[in-house]
Amino acid sequence: MTPTVTAAVLLAAVTHASWNAIAHRITDKLVGFALISGGGALIGFAAMPFVPVPAAEAWPYLIASAVIHLVYYLLLMRSFRLGDFGQAYPIARGTAPLVVTVLAALFAHEVPDGWAAAGIALSCAGLTGVALWGLRGRRPHWAAIGAALATGLSIAAYTVVDGLGVRASGSSLGYIAWLMALEGLALPAYAVAYRWRGQTVQVLRPFAGLGLLGAALSVGAYGLVLWAQTRAELAPIAALRESSIIVGAAIGAVFFRERFGAPRIVAAGLLVVGIGLMLRAG
């Protein structure tokens, strides 16, 4: 984890939390996610003439990732419908790093040791603290928690699939362009065909600006992560990327009037120490 890779992933964390906040802000979740995924597809198609076509070895990963991303969008929509942003987002994102660590060891033969393992453990402890703080003082909404946990598993799955795919592609820019194009069409197509039925423009117009901004942030965030995955191991990147939880908690406090609280400050401190250990390992 070099300083350049670390800075790229931290920037991705900020942009990722921002587009998730935009998606949560749009009251009709299907509209929000259709705009974000459809806008991502438009960006992908626009970039295709200027980037290399991914190598043949990457295509099974691309197709698998597109399917997993669709599942992820559906689960995330459900999480945001059922739970608060400050609760659903930390649980979904905080579940992923430990699962990625296990999957990366199994499928990419990347077993963190020494400082990297300590950094991942501390970062995950901080992320878990933020997630648990989102559950404080309230009766658990098990359906919302279950949807958020399932979202986290889908995140871990596409993280590892894309980590292997982008390395096989020969071009991180080519991979992200084709991935955005492939994954971004299904949700808007479903919404146009089965939900809006001739009222697409009227439904989308009030949220078009926000949704397309979210799309640009989403593509930028994941493009940075894919680039980083070609230069460092998957598990530390996953742990570092989920520092977006701290950003998401801050956004929830500022824009959605959700409490931040001292436990989240402590959790953020653990995350910073964990990042420092991962940098030392790099």
N, C-alpha and C positions, 0 to 999 in steps of 0.2 A: 504494500500500500504506500506508494510514493506520495509526496505532497500534491502533485498534479492530479493524480487519480482521486485522492481524498477530496480535493477542492471540487472536482467535477461531480462526485457523488453527493457531496453536501449541497451543491447548487441544484442537483436533481431532486434532493429531498425537499428543498424549499418550493420548487416549482410543482412538485407532485402534491404536496399538501395544499398548495394554492388551487390547483385544478379540482381536487377533491372538495375543497370548500365551495368552489363555484357550483359543482354538481349538487352539493347539499343545499345550496341557496336556491336553486331552481326548484320551484314547488312541485312541478310534474317531473318525477324522476325519469320516466321514459323519454320525455322531451329532452331533458338535460343530457342523458347518456347517449341518446340518438345524435344530438348535435355534436357532442364531444367525439364519439367514435366515428361518425360520418365526416366531421371536419378533419379528423386524423387521416381518414381514407383519402380525402381530397389532397391533403398535403403529401401523402405517399405517392399518389398518382402523378402529382406535379413534379415530384423529385425524380421519378423513374428515369426520364431521359438523360439525367445528369449523373447518375450513379451506376456502378457495375451491377449486373444481374448476379444474385448469389450463386455460389457453386452448387452443383447438383447434390452434393452431400448434405447441404443445409436444408433442402426442401422438405424432407420428412419432419424436421424440427419446426419449420415455418408453418406447415399445415397443422401439426399438433398444437403449436402455440396459439394459432388463430382460434382453434376450438376451445382451448382452455381459457383464453381471454374472453370469449363470449360468455362462458360459464361464470367467470370472474365478474363481468359487468352485471349479469343478472343477480348474482349473490350480493354484490355491493349495493345495487339498487334496493334490494330487500332490506339490507342492513340499515341503510339510510332512512327507509320508510318506517322501520320499527324502532330505531334507537336514536339517541342524541348523537350529533357529530362527534362530540368529545368523548363519547363512549364507544361508538361503533368503529370509528377510524383507528384509535389505538389498539383495540383488540384485534382487528383485522390485520393491521400492519405488524403488531407485536408478535403474532403467532408465527410469522414467516421465517425469521432468521434461524431459529433452532431447527426447524424442519429442513431449511435449505442446507444447514450444516450437515445433517444426516444424509440427505439426498446427494449432496456434492461428494461426500465420502464414498457413497455407494456407486455412483454413476460417473463421476469425474475423477475419482481416486485422489481427492483433495482432502487430506486430513490435517487440520490446523494443529500446530504444536506451539509450546512455549508461550511467548508473549501474545501471539495471535489468538490462541485458545482463551487466554485470560481476558483479552480485550473483548472477544465475542461474548464470553460469559458475563462480564460486567455490563456490556451494552445491553444484552438481553435482560439482565436484572433491572436496568433502568427503564427499558421499554415496558417490561411487565409491571413495574411500579406505576407508570403512567396509565396503563390499561386498567389496573385494579382501582386506581383513584377515580376513574370514570364510573366505577360501580358503587362508590361510597354512599352510605346512608340512604339507600333506596332498595326497594324490593326488586330482586333480579327479574329482568324480562328475558326469560329463557329462550324464547324464539329469536329475539334480537341478538342475544349472545351466541346462539347456535349459528345464525346466519353470518355473524362476524367471524366466528372461528372457521366456518367453512370457506369464507372469503380468504382468510389467511392461508388455508391449505392450497387454494387455487393459486394464490400469489407465489407460494413456494414452488409449486409445480411449474408455472410458466417461467419463473426465475431460472431454474435449472435447465429446462428445455431450451430457453433462449440463450443461456450461457454457453451451452454446447453448440447450438445452432449458429450463433454469431462467430464462434471460433472456426467453424467449418465453412463459413460463407465466403471468406476471403475479403469481405468488405462490410464493416459495421454500418456504413451509410446505406449500402445496398440492402442489407438485411432489414434495417428499420423501415426503409421506404416500402419494401414488399410486405413486411409484416403489418404496417399500418393499413395498407391497401386491402390486404386479405381479411384482417380482423374487423375492419371498420364498416363493412357493408351489411353484415347480417342483421344487426339491430335496427338500423334505419329502414332496411327493406321490410322487416317484420312489422315495424310500426306503421309504415305507409300502407302496407297491404291489408293489415288486419285490425288496426286500432284507429287510424285517423280517417281512412276511407273518403278521400276527396277533399279533406280539410287540412292538408299538410301545411300549406302556407300560413293559414290562419293560426294553426297550433304553434308553429315554430317562430313566427315573427316576433312575439314579445320577448323571447329569450335568445334570439339569434346571435346578438353581439356577445353576450356572456358565454354562450355555448361554444362559439368559434374561438374566443379567447382561451377557454378551457381546453379546446382541442390543440391549440398551438403549445400551451404549457405542457399538455400530456405528451405530445410527440417529443418536445425538447427534453423533458425529464427522462423519458425512457431511452431516448437516443444517447444521452450522457451515460446512463447505466450500462447500456449495451457496449458502448466504447470502452468503459472501464472494465467490463468483463473480459475483454480481450487482453488486458494488461495486468490483471490480478486475480486471485482466487475468488470463487463465488461466495463463500460464507462470510468473509470480512466485508465484502461489498454489500451483501444483503443486510448485515447488521448496521453498517454505516448508513445505508440508504434509508433505513427505518428511523433515523433521527428525524425524519419528516413527522413522526409522532409528536415530538416536542413542538415543532412548528404548527402542526395541526391543533395541539392543545392551546397554543397561544392565539391562533386564529379563532378557535372556539370561544376563548375568553373575551377577545376584543370585539368580534363581530356578532357572535351568537349569545353573548352574555352568560357564558358558562364559566364556572369557577376554575381557576388555575391551581392555586393552593401550594402550601409549603412542600407536601409530598412530591409534587411534580417538579419542584425546584431541585429537590434531592435526587430524583430520578434523572433529571437533566445532567446533574453533576456526575452521576455514575456513568452516564452515556459519554460525557466528555472524557473522563478518565479511560473508559474503554477504547475510545477513538485514539487516545494517546498511546495506549499499549499496542494497538494494531499498527500505528505508524512506526513504533519502535521495531515491531516485527518486520516491517517492510524495509 
